[in-house]
Amino acid sequence: MADNSPLPEPDQTAVPAPAVDSMVRSAPGIIDFLTMGVASALCLILAGGIGVAIDVVAHSTPLWTFVGLGFGVVAAVAVTVSLVRKNL
């Protein structure tokens, strides 16, 4: 025999399931590491290239190449730090 009694009403005092905490993040993936590497490489290549271009145009010693590479290193560190902080 089938039981035809109505189903009980859901308990209105039950605590709803907790929402996913916005602070819970997954570990950085391969895309995050590739982004850091490509961004760092672009900073070095672009800044160094600008330094080389200035040296070629000015017919100077490799002074501007080293200055450009210095700016490139600083920019690469800044980009890497900002990306790491995003994933912390």
Secondary structure, DSSP 8 states (H G I E B T S, - for coil): -----------TTS-------TT------HHHHHHHHHHHHHHHHHHHHHHHHHHHHHT--THHHHHHHHHHHHHHHHHHHHHHHHH-
